[in-house]
Amino acid sequence: MTEAAALPGQPRGGVLSGPATARAVNVLAPNASAMTLDGTNTWILAEPDSELAVVIDPGPLDDDHLKNVIGVAEAAGRRIGLILLTHGHPDHAEGAGRFAELTGTKVRALDPALRLGDEGLAAGDVVTTGGLELRVVPTPGHTSDSLCFHLPADGAVLTGDTILGRGTTMVAHPDGRLGDYLDSLRRLRSLTVDDGVHTVLPGHGPVLEDAQGAVEFYLAHRAHRLAQVETAVEDGHLTSSDVVAHVYADVDRSLWPAAELSVLAQLDYLREHGLI
């Protein structure tokens, strides 16, 4: 087994931008950082013979990036027919309004504040723009408005920040809740077991070839971190900052503020379940 194959979810190597499946093309936004990894993945989805495309997460408010997304679609003989958002964090959604203006189309999201047009998104919805079938999967936890999109024709799921292509995500307390996040991961696991999902198209980082392996890793990671936080509290580390310094000592300090949000969510979860 190679080192790459041993990584959780078997991340695909090579250039991040470009075709990922028969129906999905990634256009990487130029906003790389410790929190966004290589940048935000803006996904263009379309049936192979369709002139209409769906864009998921236009990304930051960066005209060059937004126009590049349009250019990639047009080079394939397509125009943008709909914009969808996985959640409202600025690195995914800030450019949506401008992108809607450039393309003359609507924005659908779970949060009404992010929508442009009458239709939102909810559990069980099926998007069929240009003959493409996308099933809306509610996955709260990272944020309360987080959604994933199941692309059954490609055996893929677009996960936003719920599952990343590298590393793990934060639970953005107080909006994000750990109990919700664990339920969402189990919901995604059921897609891999019962619905043939094998590929993760994440909001950041490389495509993952082993969706079930990625979900199982995330569940195990969360269980491990939760146990570490519980032990840290038992050992007298009573504030979230103290717990972060103890549990996340091996993590880059630039990520500690995000880690503290996850710790706050974990502390809430432990209290709710009478474990501390």
C-alpha positions as CSV (number, residue, x, y, z in Angstrom):
1,M,0.0,0.0,0.0
2,T,1.4,3.4,-0.9
3,E,1.5,6.3,1.5
4,A,-1.2,8.1,-0.5
5,A,-3.5,5.1,-0.5
6,A,-3.1,4.9,3.3
7,L,-4.5,8.4,3.8
8,P,-8.1,8.7,4.9
9,G,-10.4,8.7,2.0
10,Q,-7.6,8.0,-0.5
11,P,-7.2,11.6,-1.7
12,R,-6.7,11.9,-5.5
13,G,-3.3,13.3,-6.5
14,G,-2.5,15.8,-9.2
15,V,-4.0,19.2,-10.1
16,L,-7.1,20.2,-8.1
17,S,-8.8,22.3,-10.8
18,G,-10.4,20.5,-13.7
19,P,-12.6,17.5,-14.3
20,A,-13.3,15.3,-11.3
21,T,-16.1,13.0,-12.5
22,A,-18.2,12.7,-15.7
23,R,-20.4,15.5,-14.5
24,A,-18.2,17.6,-12.1
25,V,-15.5,20.1,-12.8
26,N,-13.6,22.0,-10.1
27,V,-12.5,25.6,-10.5
28,L,-10.2,26.4,-7.6
29,A,-10.5,29.8,-6.0
30,P,-7.3,31.7,-5.3
31,N,-8.0,32.0,-1.5
32,A,-5.6,29.5,-0.1
33,S,-5.0,29.7,3.7
34,A,-4.6,27.5,6.8
35,M,-8.4,27.4,7.0
36,T,-9.2,27.0,3.3
37,L,-6.4,24.6,2.4
38,D,-5.6,25.1,-1.3
39,G,-8.6,27.4,-1.7
40,T,-12.3,27.0,-2.1
41,N,-13.5,24.4,-4.6
42,T,-16.2,25.9,-6.9
43,W,-18.0,23.0,-8.6
44,I,-19.5,23.2,-12.1
45,L,-22.0,20.3,-12.6
46,A,-23.8,19.3,-15.8
47,E,-25.0,16.3,-17.7
48,P,-22.5,15.5,-20.5
49,D,-25.0,16.5,-23.2
50,S,-26.5,19.5,-21.5
51,E,-26.1,23.2,-22.3
52,L,-27.1,24.1,-18.7
53,A,-24.8,23.9,-15.7
54,V,-25.2,24.1,-11.9
55,V,-22.5,25.9,-9.8
56,I,-22.1,24.9,-6.2
57,D,-20.3,27.5,-4.0
58,P,-19.1,30.3,-6.2
59,G,-16.6,31.1,-3.5
60,P,-15.2,34.5,-2.3
61,L,-16.1,37.9,-3.8
62,D,-13.3,37.8,-6.4
63,D,-14.4,39.0,-9.9
64,D,-11.5,37.2,-11.6
65,H,-12.4,33.9,-10.0
66,L,-16.1,34.3,-10.8
67,K,-15.5,35.2,-14.4
68,N,-13.1,32.3,-14.6
69,V,-15.9,29.9,-13.5
70,I,-18.1,31.4,-16.2
71,G,-15.3,31.0,-18.8
72,V,-14.7,27.3,-17.9
73,A,-18.4,26.6,-18.3
74,E,-18.6,28.5,-21.6
75,A,-15.6,26.7,-23.0
76,A,-17.5,23.5,-22.5
77,G,-20.5,25.0,-24.4
78,R,-22.6,25.6,-21.3
79,R,-24.2,28.5,-19.5
80,I,-24.9,28.7,-15.7
81,G,-28.6,27.8,-14.9
82,L,-28.5,27.7,-11.1
83,I,-26.3,28.5,-8.1
84,L,-26.4,26.3,-5.0
85,L,-24.7,26.9,-1.6
86,T,-23.5,24.3,0.8
87,H,-23.5,26.9,3.6
88,G,-23.0,30.6,4.3
89,H,-19.4,30.9,5.2
90,P,-17.8,33.8,3.2
91,D,-15.2,31.6,1.5
92,H,-18.1,29.6,-0.1
93,A,-20.9,32.1,-0.4
94,E,-19.6,35.7,-0.4
95,G,-19.4,35.8,-4.2
96,A,-22.8,34.3,-4.8
97,G,-24.7,37.6,-5.2
98,R,-22.1,39.0,-7.7
99,F,-22.0,35.6,-9.6
100,A,-25.8,35.7,-9.8
101,E,-25.6,39.2,-11.3
102,L,-23.0,38.1,-13.8
103,T,-24.9,35.0,-14.9
104,G,-28.5,36.2,-14.5
105,T,-29.6,33.3,-12.4
106,K,-30.8,32.5,-8.9
107,V,-29.2,31.3,-5.7
108,R,-30.7,28.5,-3.7
109,A,-29.6,27.8,-0.1
110,L,-31.0,26.6,3.1
111,D,-30.6,30.0,4.8
112,P,-33.2,32.4,3.5
113,A,-30.7,35.3,3.9
114,L,-28.5,33.7,1.3
115,R,-31.2,33.1,-1.4
116,L,-31.8,35.1,-4.5
117,G,-35.2,34.0,-5.8
118,D,-38.2,32.4,-4.3
119,E,-36.9,28.8,-3.9
120,G,-34.8,27.6,-1.0
121,L,-33.4,24.2,-0.3
122,A,-34.7,21.5,2.1
123,A,-34.2,17.9,3.0
124,G,-35.6,15.7,0.2
125,D,-35.4,18.3,-2.5
126,V,-34.1,17.1,-5.9
127,V,-32.5,19.6,-8.2
128,T,-33.0,18.7,-11.9
129,T,-31.5,21.7,-13.8
130,G,-30.5,20.7,-17.3
131,G,-31.4,17.1,-16.6
132,L,-28.9,16.8,-13.8
133,E,-30.1,15.1,-10.7
134,L,-28.8,16.4,-7.4
135,R,-30.4,15.3,-4.1
136,V,-30.3,17.6,-1.1
137,V,-28.8,16.1,2.0
138,P,-29.1,18.1,5.3
139,T,-25.8,17.9,7.1
140,P,-25.9,20.4,10.0
141,G,-23.0,20.4,12.4
142,H,-20.1,22.4,10.9
143,T,-22.8,25.1,10.7
144,S,-26.5,24.9,11.2
145,D,-27.2,25.6,7.5
146,S,-24.8,23.0,6.1
147,L,-26.0,20.9,3.2
148,C,-24.4,18.2,1.0
149,F,-25.5,17.3,-2.5
150,H,-25.8,13.7,-3.7
151,L,-24.9,13.2,-7.3
152,P,-26.2,9.7,-7.9
153,A,-25.2,9.4,-11.6
154,D,-21.5,9.7,-10.6
155,G,-21.7,7.9,-7.2
156,A,-20.5,11.1,-5.6
157,V,-21.4,13.5,-2.8
158,L,-20.5,17.2,-2.7
159,T,-19.7,17.9,1.0
160,G,-18.8,21.6,1.4
161,D,-17.0,21.8,4.7
162,T,-18.7,18.8,6.3
163,I,-15.9,16.5,4.9
164,L,-12.7,18.1,3.6
165,G,-10.3,16.6,1.1
166,R,-7.5,16.8,3.6
167,G,-7.5,17.0,7.4
168,T,-10.7,17.5,9.4
169,T,-13.2,20.3,9.8
170,M,-14.3,22.3,12.7
171,V,-17.7,22.5,14.4
172,A,-18.3,26.2,14.3
173,H,-19.8,26.7,17.9
174,P,-22.3,28.1,18.8
175,D,-24.0,27.8,15.4
176,G,-22.5,24.3,14.8
177,R,-23.3,21.5,17.2
178,L,-21.4,18.3,17.7
179,G,-24.5,16.1,18.1
180,D,-25.8,17.4,14.8
181,Y,-22.4,16.8,13.2
182,L,-22.2,13.2,14.3
183,D,-25.7,12.6,13.0
184,S,-24.7,14.2,9.7
185,L,-21.6,12.0,9.4
186,R,-23.8,8.9,10.0
187,R,-26.2,10.1,7.3
188,L,-23.3,10.4,4.9
189,R,-22.1,6.9,5.9
190,S,-25.5,5.5,4.9
191,L,-25.1,7.0,1.5
192,T,-21.8,5.1,1.1
193,V,-23.4,1.9,2.4
194,D,-26.9,2.0,0.8
195,D,-26.7,4.4,-2.1
196,G,-23.5,3.6,-3.9
197,V,-21.6,6.8,-3.0
198,H,-17.8,6.2,-3.4
199,T,-16.5,9.7,-4.2
200,V,-16.3,12.8,-2.1
201,L,-16.2,16.2,-3.9
202,P,-15.2,18.4,-1.0
203,G,-15.3,22.2,-0.5
204,H,-11.6,22.3,0.0
205,G,-8.8,19.9,-0.8
206,P,-8.5,17.0,-3.2
207,V,-11.2,14.6,-4.4
208,L,-11.5,11.6,-2.1
209,E,-11.8,8.2,-3.8
210,D,-13.0,6.3,-0.7
211,A,-16.1,8.0,0.6
212,Q,-16.8,5.4,3.2
213,G,-13.2,5.4,4.5
214,A,-13.3,9.2,4.8
215,V,-16.6,9.1,6.8
216,E,-15.3,6.3,9.1
217,F,-12.1,8.3,9.7
218,Y,-14.1,11.4,10.6
219,L,-16.3,9.5,13.0
220,A,-13.3,7.8,14.6
221,H,-11.5,11.2,14.8
222,R,-14.4,12.8,16.5
223,A,-14.7,10.0,19.0
224,H,-11.0,10.3,19.8
225,R,-11.1,14.0,20.2
226,L,-14.2,13.8,22.4
227,A,-12.5,11.3,24.7
228,Q,-9.4,13.5,24.9
229,V,-11.5,16.6,25.8
230,E,-13.4,14.6,28.5
231,T,-10.0,13.4,30.0
232,A,-8.6,16.9,29.9
233,V,-11.5,18.2,31.9
234,E,-11.2,15.4,34.4
235,D,-7.5,16.3,34.7
236,G,-8.4,19.9,35.7
237,H,-8.3,21.7,32.3
238,L,-11.6,23.6,32.8
239,T,-11.6,26.4,30.2
240,S,-11.8,25.9,26.5
241,S,-8.5,27.6,25.9
242,D,-6.8,25.3,28.5
243,V,-8.3,22.3,26.8
244,V,-7.1,23.4,23.4
245,A,-3.5,24.0,24.7
246,H,-3.6,20.5,26.2
247,V,-5.4,18.5,23.5
248,Y,-4.2,20.3,20.4
249,A,-0.6,20.9,21.5
250,D,0.6,19.2,18.3
251,V,-1.5,21.4,16.0
252,D,-0.3,24.6,14.3
253,R,-1.2,27.5,16.7
254,S,-2.7,29.4,13.8
255,L,-5.5,26.8,13.9
256,W,-6.1,27.0,17.7
257,P,-9.0,29.6,17.4
258,A,-10.8,27.2,15.1
259,A,-9.9,24.3,17.4
260,E,-11.4,26.3,20.3
261,L,-14.8,26.5,18.6
262,S,-14.8,22.7,18.2
263,V,-13.8,22.3,21.8
264,L,-16.6,24.5,22.9
265,A,-19.0,22.3,20.9
266,Q,-17.5,19.2,22.4
267,L,-17.8,20.6,26.0
268,D,-21.5,21.4,25.3
269,Y,-22.0,17.9,24.0
270,L,-20.4,16.3,27.1
271,R,-22.5,18.4,29.4
272,E,-25.7,17.6,27.5
273,H,-25.0,13.9,27.9
274,G,-24.0,14.2,31.6
275,L,-20.4,13.2,30.9
276,I,-18.7,16.2,32.7
